[in-house]
Amino acid sequence: MQVTVKYFASIREVMGHSQEIIHTEALTVGQLKAELIAKGDPYATALSSNKALRMAFNQLLISSPDTPLTEGAELAFFPPVTGG
């Protein structure tokens, strides 16, 4: 299936681009994230499991890596946002 992956803030800086179209066999958001990390750098650095990371699926904030992927979906990765 084909999904659009978007990167924001410091993750975008590490990746060197703000979005890409990914062709994947992953069935869940977590599987896609693992697939990207397995590609090595810059994915491994930007999306590492030891980094604070937020995800949005079709523009809705999600917390579960078990969220199912769908054809044409949009997945976004971004760092936590704090205010003051």
Sequence and secondary structure as in RCSB ss.txt:
>XXXX:A:sequence
MQVTVKYFASIREVMGHSQEIIHTEALTVGQLKAELIAKGDPYATALSSNKALRMAFNQLLISSPDTPLTEGAEL
AFFPPVTGG
>XXXX:A:secstr
 EEEEEE HHHHHHHTSSEEEEE    BHHHHHHHHHHT TTHHHHH TTS  EEEETTEEE  TT B  TT EE
EEE      
